Amino acid sequence: MLNITTDEHGFKTAELNAQAGGRVVIMDFGAEYVTDIGSVSSINSHGLGGNDWIRSVSDIDRHVTDIERSRWLTTAEQRACIEFLRAIAE
């Protein structure tokens, strides 16, 4: 299940602890943030993964594709992450 929180700076964070192990963290800094509008970090149960910035709305499609290709996430987990990513573009 995706756990969404907002920190003291107003940044939204969506955290998912995957059923198969591993974790996905997506941050939404807001469209008015100076450099990046967010970030995506994913690490599977074997410790493989990484972190990447969302520099613009056009980057979101690339991150959606990456989530869709993740074999270690269930369909429901993928859907939750993708919905949060697409909400960043709104």
Jmol script that loads the backbone (N, CA, C; Angstrom):
load data "model"
ATOM      1  N   MET A   1       0.839  -1.177   0.000  1.00  0.00           N
ATOM      2  CA  MET A   1       0.000   0.000   0.000  1.00  0.00           C
ATOM      3  C   MET A   1       0.887   1.243   0.000  1.00  0.00           C
ATOM      4  N   LEU A   2       0.474   2.249  -0.734  1.00  0.00           N
ATOM      5  CA  LEU A   2       1.198   3.499  -0.866  1.00  0.00           C
ATOM      6  C   LEU A   2       0.868   4.395   0.331  1.00  0.00           C
ATOM      7  N   ASN A   3       1.908   4.809   1.045  1.00  0.00           N
ATOM      8  CA  ASN A   3       1.749   5.690   2.193  1.00  0.00           C
ATOM      9  C   ASN A   3       2.191   7.089   1.775  1.00  0.00           C
ATOM     10  N   ILE A   4       1.256   8.052   1.791  1.00  0.00           N
ATOM     11  CA  ILE A   4       1.550   9.410   1.345  1.00  0.00           C
ATOM     12  C   ILE A   4       1.581  10.340   2.557  1.00  0.00           C
ATOM     13  N   THR A   5       2.687  11.091   2.668  1.00  0.00           N
ATOM     14  CA  THR A   5       2.846  12.065   3.741  1.00  0.00           C
ATOM     15  C   THR A   5       3.292  13.393   3.146  1.00  0.00           C
ATOM     16  N   THR A   6       3.153  14.451   3.931  1.00  0.00           N
ATOM     17  CA  THR A   6       3.630  15.776   3.548  1.00  0.00           C
ATOM     18  C   THR A   6       4.554  16.268   4.645  1.00  0.00           C
ATOM     19  N   ASP A   7       5.755  16.702   4.254  1.00  0.00           N
ATOM     20  CA  ASP A   7       6.715  17.160   5.266  1.00  0.00           C
ATOM     21  C   ASP A   7       6.530  18.641   5.578  1.00  0.00           C
ATOM     22  N   GLU A   8       7.387  19.161   6.453  1.00  0.00           N
ATOM     23  CA  GLU A   8       7.261  20.546   6.905  1.00  0.00           C
ATOM     24  C   GLU A   8       7.492  21.581   5.804  1.00  0.00           C
ATOM     25  N   HIS A   9       8.082  21.153   4.669  1.00  0.00           N
ATOM     26  CA  HIS A   9       8.320  22.056   3.547  1.00  0.00           C
ATOM     27  C   HIS A   9       7.197  21.989   2.506  1.00  0.00           C
ATOM     28  N   GLY A  10       6.218  21.143   2.749  1.00  0.00           N
ATOM     29  CA  GLY A  10       5.108  20.979   1.822  1.00  0.00           C
ATOM     30  C   GLY A  10       5.367  19.954   0.737  1.00  0.00           C
ATOM     31  N   PHE A  11       6.504  19.240   0.819  1.00  0.00           N
ATOM     32  CA  PHE A  11       6.817  18.209  -0.165  1.00  0.00           C
ATOM     33  C   PHE A  11       6.020  16.952   0.169  1.00  0.00           C
ATOM     34  N   LYS A  12       5.398  16.368  -0.844  1.00  0.00           N
ATOM     35  CA  LYS A  12       4.656  15.116  -0.658  1.00  0.00           C
ATOM     36  C   LYS A  12       5.573  13.945  -0.948  1.00  0.00           C
ATOM     37  N   THR A  13       5.492  12.930  -0.110  1.00  0.00           N
ATOM     38  CA  THR A  13       6.286  11.725  -0.283  1.00  0.00           C
ATOM     39  C   THR A  13       5.359  10.520  -0.298  1.00  0.00           C
ATOM     40  N   ALA A  14       5.496   9.699  -1.333  1.00  0.00           N
ATOM     41  CA  ALA A  14       4.741   8.451  -1.435  1.00  0.00           C
ATOM     42  C   ALA A  14       5.732   7.309  -1.252  1.00  0.00           C
ATOM     43  N   GLU A  15       5.497   6.474  -0.239  1.00  0.00           N
ATOM     44  CA  GLU A  15       6.385   5.349   0.039  1.00  0.00           C
ATOM     45  C   GLU A  15       5.612   4.043  -0.120  1.00  0.00           C
ATOM     46  N   LEU A  16       6.233   3.116  -0.805  1.00  0.00           N
ATOM     47  CA  LEU A  16       5.628   1.804  -1.029  1.00  0.00           C
ATOM     48  C   LEU A  16       6.628   0.734  -0.633  1.00  0.00           C
ATOM     49  N   ASN A  17       6.262  -0.105   0.312  1.00  0.00           N
ATOM     50  CA  ASN A  17       7.046  -1.290   0.636  1.00  0.00           C
ATOM     51  C   ASN A  17       6.403  -2.438  -0.130  1.00  0.00           C
ATOM     52  N   ALA A  18       7.105  -2.906  -1.145  1.00  0.00           N
ATOM     53  CA  ALA A  18       6.545  -3.885  -2.069  1.00  0.00           C
ATOM     54  C   ALA A  18       6.316  -5.231  -1.402  1.00  0.00           C
ATOM     55  N   GLN A  19       5.311  -5.910  -1.859  1.00  0.00           N
ATOM     56  CA  GLN A  19       4.958  -7.229  -1.350  1.00  0.00           C
ATOM     57  C   GLN A  19       6.100  -8.226  -1.541  1.00  0.00           C
ATOM     58  N   ALA A  20       6.824  -8.118  -2.657  1.00  0.00           N
ATOM     59  CA  ALA A  20       7.921  -9.036  -2.959  1.00  0.00           C
ATOM     60  C   ALA A  20       9.236  -8.586  -2.326  1.00  0.00           C
ATOM     61  N   GLY A  21       9.189  -7.547  -1.520  1.00  0.00           N
ATOM     62  CA  GLY A  21      10.394  -6.958  -0.968  1.00  0.00           C
ATOM     63  C   GLY A  21      10.788  -5.776  -1.824  1.00  0.00           C
ATOM     64  N   GLY A  22      11.593  -4.922  -1.291  1.00  0.00           N
ATOM     65  CA  GLY A  22      11.984  -3.727  -2.012  1.00  0.00           C
ATOM     66  C   GLY A  22      11.100  -2.562  -1.644  1.00  0.00           C
ATOM     67  N   ARG A  23      11.478  -1.419  -2.183  1.00  0.00           N
ATOM     68  CA  ARG A  23      10.792  -0.195  -1.795  1.00  0.00           C
ATOM     69  C   ARG A  23      10.849   0.833  -2.919  1.00  0.00           C
ATOM     70  N   VAL A  24       9.766   1.599  -3.054  1.00  0.00           N
ATOM     71  CA  VAL A  24       9.700   2.705  -4.005  1.00  0.00           C
ATOM     72  C   VAL A  24       9.329   3.952  -3.206  1.00  0.00           C
ATOM     73  N   VAL A  25      10.083   5.031  -3.434  1.00  0.00           N
ATOM     74  CA  VAL A  25       9.780   6.317  -2.805  1.00  0.00           C
ATOM     75  C   VAL A  25       9.715   7.370  -3.913  1.00  0.00           C
ATOM     76  N   ILE A  26       8.589   8.063  -3.985  1.00  0.00           N
ATOM     77  CA  ILE A  26       8.396   9.112  -4.979  1.00  0.00           C
ATOM     78  C   ILE A  26       8.138  10.406  -4.219  1.00  0.00           C
ATOM     79  N   MET A  27       8.902  11.446  -4.565  1.00  0.00           N
ATOM     80  CA  MET A  27       8.717  12.747  -3.913  1.00  0.00           C
ATOM     81  C   MET A  27       8.188  13.755  -4.917  1.00  0.00           C
ATOM     82  N   ASP A  28       7.245  14.564  -4.463  1.00  0.00           N
ATOM     83  CA  ASP A  28       6.662  15.638  -5.262  1.00  0.00           C
ATOM     84  C   ASP A  28       7.041  16.947  -4.588  1.00  0.00           C
ATOM     85  N   PHE A  29       7.960  17.699  -5.212  1.00  0.00           N
ATOM     86  CA  PHE A  29       8.408  18.969  -4.645  1.00  0.00           C
ATOM     87  C   PHE A  29       7.469  20.112  -4.989  1.00  0.00           C
ATOM     88  N   GLY A  30       6.624  19.923  -5.976  1.00  0.00           N
ATOM     89  CA  GLY A  30       5.722  20.977  -6.421  1.00  0.00           C
ATOM     90  C   GLY A  30       6.251  21.652  -7.674  1.00  0.00           C
ATOM     91  N   ALA A  31       5.366  22.095  -8.522  1.00  0.00           N
ATOM     92  CA  ALA A  31       5.741  22.686  -9.811  1.00  0.00           C
ATOM     93  C   ALA A  31       6.540  23.968  -9.658  1.00  0.00           C
ATOM     94  N   GLU A  32       6.395  24.646  -8.524  1.00  0.00           N
ATOM     95  CA  GLU A  32       7.090  25.914  -8.342  1.00  0.00           C
ATOM     96  C   GLU A  32       8.502  25.750  -7.791  1.00  0.00           C
ATOM     97  N   TYR A  33       8.925  24.522  -7.523  1.00  0.00           N
ATOM     98  CA  TYR A  33      10.268  24.305  -6.994  1.00  0.00           C
ATOM     99  C   TYR A  33      11.292  24.681  -8.061  1.00  0.00           C
ATOM    100  N   VAL A  34      12.395  25.258  -7.657  1.00  0.00           N
ATOM    101  CA  VAL A  34      13.350  25.888  -8.567  1.00  0.00           C
ATOM    102  C   VAL A  34      14.008  24.928  -9.556  1.00  0.00           C
ATOM    103  N   THR A  35      14.518  23.803  -9.087  1.00  0.00           N
ATOM    104  CA  THR A  35      15.317  22.932  -9.951  1.00  0.00           C
ATOM    105  C   THR A  35      14.547  21.725 -10.476  1.00  0.00           C
ATOM    106  N   ASP A  36      14.040  20.916  -9.590  1.00  0.00           N
ATOM    107  CA  ASP A  36      13.364  19.672  -9.949  1.00  0.00           C
ATOM    108  C   ASP A  36      11.959  19.679  -9.364  1.00  0.00           C
ATOM    109  N   ILE A  37      11.073  18.900  -9.976  1.00  0.00           N
ATOM    110  CA  ILE A  37       9.717  18.834  -9.428  1.00  0.00           C
ATOM    111  C   ILE A  37       9.502  17.584  -8.595  1.00  0.00           C
ATOM    112  N   GLY A  38      10.510  16.702  -8.541  1.00  0.00           N
ATOM    113  CA  GLY A  38      10.389  15.508  -7.717  1.00  0.00           C
ATOM    114  C   GLY A  38      11.539  14.554  -7.926  1.00  0.00           C
ATOM    115  N   SER A  39      11.388  13.368  -7.317  1.00  0.00           N
ATOM    116  CA  SER A  39      12.391  12.320  -7.492  1.00  0.00           C
ATOM    117  C   SER A  39      11.722  10.958  -7.332  1.00  0.00           C
ATOM    118  N   VAL A  40      12.377   9.948  -7.897  1.00  0.00           N
ATOM    119  CA  VAL A  40      11.899   8.576  -7.783  1.00  0.00           C
ATOM    120  C   VAL A  40      13.079   7.718  -7.350  1.00  0.00           C
ATOM    121  N   SER A  41      12.881   6.951  -6.300  1.00  0.00           N
ATOM    122  CA  SER A  41      13.900   6.030  -5.820  1.00  0.00           C
ATOM    123  C   SER A  41      13.261   4.652  -5.718  1.00  0.00           C
ATOM    124  N   SER A  42      13.901   3.660  -6.300  1.00  0.00           N
ATOM    125  CA  SER A  42      13.372   2.294  -6.191  1.00  0.00           C
ATOM    126  C   SER A  42      14.514   1.319  -5.973  1.00  0.00           C
ATOM    127  N   ILE A  43      14.288   0.404  -5.054  1.00  0.00           N
ATOM    128  CA  ILE A  43      15.275  -0.622  -4.724  1.00  0.00           C
ATOM    129  C   ILE A  43      14.525  -1.938  -4.558  1.00  0.00           C
ATOM    130  N   ASN A  44      14.927  -2.954  -5.331  1.00  0.00           N
ATOM    131  CA  ASN A  44      14.243  -4.240  -5.224  1.00  0.00           C
ATOM    132  C   ASN A  44      14.768  -5.021  -4.018  1.00  0.00           C
ATOM    133  N   SER A  45      14.267  -6.216  -3.821  1.00  0.00           N
ATOM    134  CA  SER A  45      14.633  -7.018  -2.650  1.00  0.00           C
ATOM    135  C   SER A  45      16.092  -7.441  -2.651  1.00  0.00           C
ATOM    136  N   HIS A  46      16.754  -7.341  -3.777  1.00  0.00           N
ATOM    137  CA  HIS A  46      18.174  -7.701  -3.876  1.00  0.00           C
ATOM    138  C   HIS A  46      19.082  -6.489  -3.672  1.00  0.00           C
ATOM    139  N   GLY A  47      18.491  -5.337  -3.415  1.00  0.00           N
ATOM    140  CA  GLY A  47      19.257  -4.121  -3.206  1.00  0.00           C
ATOM    141  C   GLY A  47      19.635  -3.401  -4.484  1.00  0.00           C
ATOM    142  N   LEU A  48      19.057  -3.829  -5.606  1.00  0.00           N
ATOM    143  CA  LEU A  48      19.358  -3.193  -6.890  1.00  0.00           C
ATOM    144  C   LEU A  48      18.345  -2.108  -7.188  1.00  0.00           C
ATOM    145  N   GLY A  49      18.800  -0.994  -7.647  1.00  0.00           N
ATOM    146  CA  GLY A  49      17.911   0.103  -7.991  1.00  0.00           C
ATOM    147  C   GLY A  49      18.675   1.397  -8.028  1.00  0.00           C
ATOM    148  N   GLY A  50      17.985   2.480  -7.812  1.00  0.00           N
ATOM    149  CA  GLY A  50      18.637   3.775  -7.831  1.00  0.00           C
ATOM    150  C   GLY A  50      17.654   4.902  -7.626  1.00  0.00           C
ATOM    151  N   ASN A  51      18.183   6.103  -7.756  1.00  0.00           N
ATOM    152  CA  ASN A  51      17.409   7.320  -7.577  1.00  0.00           C
ATOM    153  C   ASN A  51      17.535   8.167  -8.834  1.00  0.00           C
ATOM    154  N   ASP A  52      16.456   8.813  -9.231  1.00  0.00           N
ATOM    155  CA  ASP A  52      16.491   9.685 -10.399  1.00  0.00           C
ATOM    156  C   ASP A  52      15.567  10.865 -10.151  1.00  0.00           C
ATOM    157  N   TRP A  53      15.951  12.017 -10.664  1.00  0.00           N
ATOM    158  CA  TRP A  53      15.166  13.237 -10.505  1.00  0.00           C
ATOM    159  C   TRP A  53      14.048  13.311 -11.532  1.00  0.00           C
ATOM    160  N   ILE A  54      12.998  13.994 -11.172  1.00  0.00           N
ATOM    161  CA  ILE A  54      11.958  14.372 -12.119  1.00  0.00           C
ATOM    162  C   ILE A  54      12.212  15.852 -12.371  1.00  0.00           C
ATOM    163  N   ARG A  55      12.821  16.158 -13.496  1.00  0.00           N
ATOM    164  CA  ARG A  55      13.233  17.537 -13.792  1.00  0.00           C
ATOM    165  C   ARG A  55      12.100  18.350 -14.422  1.00  0.00           C
ATOM    166  N   SER A  56      11.202  17.674 -15.119  1.00  0.00           N
ATOM    167  CA  SER A  56      10.091  18.366 -15.762  1.00  0.00           C
ATOM    168  C   SER A  56       8.934  17.382 -15.928  1.00  0.00           C
ATOM    169  N   VAL A  57       7.810  17.897 -16.321  1.00  0.00           N
ATOM    170  CA  VAL A  57       6.628  17.057 -16.518  1.00  0.00           C
ATOM    171  C   VAL A  57       6.898  15.980 -17.566  1.00  0.00           C
ATOM    172  N   SER A  58       7.718  16.293 -18.569  1.00  0.00           N
ATOM    173  CA  SER A  58       8.011  15.307 -19.617  1.00  0.00           C
ATOM    174  C   SER A  58       8.788  14.097 -19.080  1.00  0.00           C
ATOM    175  N   ASP A  59       9.484  14.241 -17.968  1.00  0.00           N
ATOM    176  CA  ASP A  59      10.197  13.109 -17.362  1.00  0.00           C
ATOM    177  C   ASP A  59       9.244  12.078 -16.760  1.00  0.00           C
ATOM    178  N   ILE A  60       8.044  12.493 -16.444  1.00  0.00           N
ATOM    179  CA  ILE A  60       7.110  11.598 -15.766  1.00  0.00           C
ATOM    180  C   ILE A  60       6.792  10.376 -16.614  1.00  0.00           C
ATOM    181  N   ASP A  61       6.618  10.547 -17.925  1.00  0.00           N
ATOM    182  CA  ASP A  61       6.334   9.405 -18.801  1.00  0.00           C
ATOM    183  C   ASP A  61       7.446   8.366 -18.731  1.00  0.00           C
ATOM    184  N   ARG A  62       8.683   8.810 -18.655  1.00  0.00           N
ATOM    185  CA  ARG A  62       9.814   7.883 -18.556  1.00  0.00           C
ATOM    186  C   ARG A  62       9.762   7.104 -17.243  1.00  0.00           C
ATOM    187  N   HIS A  63       9.416   7.790 -16.164  1.00  0.00           N
ATOM    188  CA  HIS A  63       9.320   7.122 -14.872  1.00  0.00           C
ATOM    189  C   HIS A  63       8.135   6.157 -14.826  1.00  0.00           C
ATOM    190  N   VAL A  64       7.040   6.525 -15.479  1.00  0.00           N
ATOM    191  CA  VAL A  64       5.882   5.620 -15.567  1.00  0.00           C
ATOM    192  C   VAL A  64       6.292   4.337 -16.291  1.00  0.00           C
ATOM    193  N   THR A  65       7.007   4.469 -17.393  1.00  0.00           N
ATOM    194  CA  THR A  65       7.478   3.302 -18.148  1.00  0.00           C
ATOM    195  C   THR A  65       8.385   2.430 -17.282  1.00  0.00           C
ATOM    196  N   ASP A  66       9.267   3.045 -16.511  1.00  0.00           N
ATOM    197  CA  ASP A  66      10.151   2.287 -15.617  1.00  0.00           C
ATOM    198  C   ASP A  66       9.357   1.498 -14.586  1.00  0.00           C
ATOM    199  N   ILE A  67       8.327   2.117 -14.021  1.00  0.00           N
ATOM    200  CA  ILE A  67       7.478   1.437 -13.034  1.00  0.00           C
ATOM    201  C   ILE A  67       6.734   0.279 -13.700  1.00  0.00           C
ATOM    202  N   GLU A  68       6.213   0.499 -14.914  1.00  0.00           N
ATOM    203  CA  GLU A  68       5.488  -0.557 -15.627  1.00  0.00           C
ATOM    204  C   GLU A  68       6.395  -1.757 -15.932  1.00  0.00           C
ATOM    205  N   ARG A  69       7.661  -1.528 -16.125  1.00  0.00           N
ATOM    206  CA  ARG A  69       8.613  -2.593 -16.443  1.00  0.00           C
ATOM    207  C   ARG A  69       9.143  -3.316 -15.211  1.00  0.00           C
ATOM    208  N   SER A  70       8.842  -2.821 -14.043  1.00  0.00           N
ATOM    209  CA  SER A  70       9.324  -3.435 -12.804  1.00  0.00           C
ATOM    210  C   SER A  70       8.605  -4.751 -12.567  1.00  0.00           C
ATOM    211  N   ARG A  71       9.317  -5.836 -12.700  1.00  0.00           N
ATOM    212  CA  ARG A  71       8.713  -7.167 -12.537  1.00  0.00           C
ATOM    213  C   ARG A  71       8.441  -7.512 -11.085  1.00  0.00           C
ATOM    214  N   TRP A  72       9.071  -6.828 -10.170  1.00  0.00           N
ATOM    215  CA  TRP A  72       8.928  -7.153  -8.752  1.00  0.00           C
ATOM    216  C   TRP A  72       7.789  -6.416  -8.073  1.00  0.00           C
ATOM    217  N   LEU A  73       7.104  -5.540  -8.808  1.00  0.00           N
ATOM    218  CA  LEU A  73       5.929  -4.856  -8.273  1.00  0.00           C
ATOM    219  C   LEU A  73       4.666  -5.531  -8.790  1.00  0.00           C
ATOM    220  N   THR A  74       3.674  -5.668  -7.925  1.00  0.00           N
ATOM    221  CA  THR A  74       2.394  -6.208  -8.367  1.00  0.00           C
ATOM    222  C   THR A  74       1.696  -5.161  -9.232  1.00  0.00           C
ATOM    223  N   THR A  75       0.671  -5.572  -9.937  1.00  0.00           N
ATOM    224  CA  THR A  75      -0.088  -4.651 -10.777  1.00  0.00           C
ATOM    225  C   THR A  75      -0.687  -3.530  -9.936  1.00  0.00           C
ATOM    226  N   ALA A  76      -1.214  -3.852  -8.769  1.00  0.00           N
ATOM    227  CA  ALA A  76      -1.804  -2.830  -7.889  1.00  0.00           C
ATOM    228  C   ALA A  76      -0.734  -1.856  -7.399  1.00  0.00           C
ATOM    229  N   GLU A  77       0.458  -2.365  -7.081  1.00  0.00           N
ATOM    230  CA  GLU A  77       1.549  -1.499  -6.635  1.00  0.00           C
ATOM    231  C   GLU A  77       1.998  -0.572  -7.765  1.00  0.00           C
ATOM    232  N   GLN A  78       2.093  -1.120  -8.972  1.00  0.00           N
ATOM    233  CA  GLN A  78       2.448  -0.301 -10.123  1.00  0.00           C
ATOM    234  C   GLN A  78       1.418   0.802 -10.331  1.00  0.00           C
ATOM    235  N   ARG A  79       0.150   0.432 -10.271  1.00  0.00           N
ATOM    236  CA  ARG A  79      -0.940   1.384 -10.494  1.00  0.00           C
ATOM    237  C   ARG A  79      -0.893   2.515  -9.471  1.00  0.00           C
ATOM    238  N   ALA A  80      -0.657   2.203  -8.212  1.00  0.00           N
ATOM    239  CA  ALA A  80      -0.599   3.226  -7.166  1.00  0.00           C
ATOM    240  C   ALA A  80       0.554   4.195  -7.407  1.00  0.00           C
ATOM    241  N   CYS A  81       1.713   3.669  -7.763  1.00  0.00           N
ATOM    242  CA  CYS A  81       2.877   4.524  -8.040  1.00  0.00           C
ATOM    243  C   CYS A  81       2.631   5.409  -9.264  1.00  0.00           C
ATOM    244  N   ILE A  82       2.048   4.832 -10.292  1.00  0.00           N
ATOM    245  CA  ILE A  82       1.787   5.575 -11.530  1.00  0.00           C
ATOM    246  C   ILE A  82       0.767   6.685 -11.286  1.00  0.00           C
ATOM    247  N   GLU A  83      -0.255   6.413 -10.501  1.00  0.00           N
ATOM    248  CA  GLU A  83      -1.253   7.447 -10.191  1.00  0.00           C
ATOM    249  C   GLU A  83      -0.605   8.617  -9.458  1.00  0.00           C
ATOM    250  N   PHE A  84       0.308   8.320  -8.519  1.00  0.00           N
ATOM    251  CA  PHE A  84       0.993   9.400  -7.804  1.00  0.00           C
ATOM    252  C   PHE A  84       1.891  10.182  -8.755  1.00  0.00           C
ATOM    253  N   LEU A  85       2.606   9.483  -9.614  1.00  0.00           N
ATOM    254  CA  LEU A  85       3.463  10.163 -10.595  1.00  0.00           C
ATOM    255  C   LEU A  85       2.657  11.086 -11.499  1.00  0.00           C
ATOM    256  N   ARG A  86       1.539  10.595 -12.001  1.00  0.00           N
ATOM    257  CA  ARG A  86       0.719  11.403 -12.904  1.00  0.00           C
ATOM    258  C   ARG A  86       0.097  12.603 -12.184  1.00  0.00           C
ATOM    259  N   ALA A  87      -0.152  12.466 -10.895  1.00  0.00           N
ATOM    260  CA  ALA A  87      -0.691  13.594 -10.123  1.00  0.00           C
ATOM    261  C   ALA A  87       0.329  14.734 -10.020  1.00  0.00           C
ATOM    262  N   ILE A  88       1.614  14.403 -10.100  1.00  0.00           N
ATOM    263  CA  ILE A  88       2.652  15.434 -10.053  1.00  0.00           C
ATOM    264  C   ILE A  88       2.519  16.359 -11.260  1.00  0.00           C
ATOM    265  N   ALA A  89       2.110  15.815 -12.400  1.00  0.00           N
ATOM    266  CA  ALA A  89       1.997  16.592 -13.629  1.00  0.00           C
ATOM    267  C   ALA A  89       0.803  17.543 -13.629  1.00  0.00           C
ATOM    268  N   GLU A  90      -0.122  17.333 -12.753  1.00  0.00           N
ATOM    269  CA  GLU A  90      -1.358  18.147 -12.751  1.00  0.00           C
ATOM    270  C   GLU A  90      -1.143  19.501 -12.135  1.00  0.00           C
TER     271      GLU A  90
END
end "model"
wireframe off; spacefill off
backbone 0.3
color backbone group
